[in-house]
Amino acid sequence: MNTLTQLEHDYPTFIYKTAQAYGLSKDEIHELSTDGTIKKIDRGIYIFPDYLLDEFSLISQKFSRGIFSLVSALIIHDLTDEMPLHYDLIFPQGYHLNAASLKKYHIKARYLSKKRYLLGIETAQTENGGTVQVYSKERTLLDVWESKQIQPYIKNDALKKYLASSPSAKRLKNLTEIKDELYPNSTLLKVMEVSLQ
């Protein structure tokens, strides 16, 4: 697979920095944009033809230390039908961003200690084919379940969809481990047991 094909596979929407990481020079990017192989959307933002703009992938590339969480992660994992009003991202404590950038991309940022930040990070594909950093389904389910800001119907719907996906024993073990680490008093496992009866 050549560089351009690999870039299209991994990031149908991409930023200049990502293209450079795949070995494309500024001149090559300009030439590809001029001949129609890629489309320039905005300064430093490109998309391959026949793809929709992937906001999740774009944000993940622009804010590479950010991990999608809460409702944004539910959307990526197809555990909700909610439409995002903003993008929920977690950053490591001590890493702060320009408030104007957060506002421009509708990001609701939270900051966690390194230990809590690193637990459950995965790479996933968006529905538009882009690659993003997101918390695992299990970590997301626990974070959502324990959040006081998320409506109960969203929590219940996510739990039903998770259980309907028939999670493997390994995933359920992972859920228990994350619960014990982050939310030892969580009621999620008890509610799951009742739901499965």
N, C-alpha and C positions, 0 to 999 in steps of 0.2 A: 504494500500500500504506500503510495507516494505521500509526501508531506501535505500537500493540499487536500488530498482525499482524506487523510487522517484528521486534519483540522476540521473539515466539513463533517466528518463522522462524530467527532468529540464536541465541537462547538459551532453549530450552524450560525449562531450569532456570536461574534467575537470582538475583542478589543485589540488595538494595535499591539499591546504588550503580549497578549496571547499568541498573536501571529508571529511575533519575534521569537517567542519560546519554541515555536514550531520551525524556526529557521528561515522565516521569510524576512527579507530586507524591506526597508522603506520603499525603495524603487520597485520591488516586485509587487508590493501591496498596491502601490499607485497604478502600475501597469494592469494588474488584475481588476482593479476598480474601473479603469478606463475602458478595458475591453469587455466589461460586463460579466466577468466570471464571478465577481462579488459586487455587492452594492454598498456604497457608503451611506450610512443612516445619519450620522452626526460626526462631529470631530472625534476621530479615533475609534469609531464604532462601525462595524461592518456586518453584513449578513449575506449568506449564500442565497441565490435566487431559488424560488420554490419553497422557501421556509418562511415561517412567521417570526417576527421579532420575539425573542425569548427573554423576557424581563428577568426571570429567575437566573438564567445563565449569565446574562449581562451583569447583574448585581453581584453574583458569585465571583465573577472575574474582576470586577472593579474593587470589590471589598473582599479580597482573598482570605483575610483572617476571620471573616464573618461566617457563621454556621447557621443555616436556616433552622428555625425552631417554631414551636407552638403552631398556630394556624397555617403559617407558610409551609412548615414541614408536613402538616396533615395534607395539604394540597398536593405537594410533591409525591407523597406516599399514597395518594388517592384514598384518603380516609375521611374526606369531607367533600361536600359540594359547595362550600362557602366560596365567595369571591373575595380576593384580598383587598382590604381598604388600605393596608400598608404591608410592608415586608418585615417579619420578625427575624432579627439576626442577633446572635450571641457573639460577643467578642471577648478575648482574654482581658482580665482586669489589668488596668494600666495602659491599655491600648485605646487611645481616644481619637475620634475622627472629627473632621470639620463639620460643624452643625449645618452649614449650607449644603454640603454633599448629602448628608442624611436626609435633609428636607427635600432636596431635588429628586431623590430616588424613593421617597416615601418609606424610609427605613425607621423602624422602631428598634433602637439598639438597647441591648442589655449587656452588662459586663459581669463575668463570673471568674472566680479563682481558677487557676490553671487546672487543678484537679477536677473541678466540676465542668469546666469548659471542654476538656479533652474526652470525657466519658461518652462513648456512643457515637462518635463521628463516623459517617459513611460517605461514600461517593455514590450519587444516584443520577439517573437520567430524568430530565423533565419530559412532559408530554410532547414538547417540540424538539426533543432530541439533544438538548444541551446537557452538559455535565455540571453538577453542582455539589457543594459540600452541605450535608444535611445531617441532623441527628437521626439515628435509627428509629424505626417504627416504635420500638419498645421504649426508648428514651422519650420520644415525642409523646407517646400515649401517657406516660407518667407525668411529664411536664404539664401537659394539657389538663390531666385529671387533677393535679394539685394547684393549678392556677386559679386564683380568685377572680381574675378578669375575664375568663372565658365562660360563655353561657353554658348551662347544663345540657341543653339540647345538642350542642356541638360535641361535648364530651361523650354523651351517650351514643350519638351517631358514630363517632370515631371508634368507640369500643365495639359496637355492633359490626362495623365494617372490618375491624381487625379480626374479630372472632370468626366472621364469615370467610376470611381468607385462609382459615385452617392453619394457624401458625404451627411450625414444627416444634418438637420437644426442645430443640436447641434454642429457638427463639424464646420460648416460654422460660427456659432456664436463664437466658440473658435478661429477660424482663425482671425476674426475681432478683438477680444480682444487682441490677441497676436500682431497683426499689430499695434493697437493703443498703446500698451505698448512699443514695440521694434522699430517699423518702421512706425511712424505716417505719413510719406510722401511717403510710398510705393505705387506704381502703380498697384500692383498685383490684388486688388479687381476690379479695373476698367477694367483691361484686362480680368478678369474672366467674368465680366458682358457682355463684347463684345463677348467673346467666347461662352457664353450660348445663345446668340440671334440667 
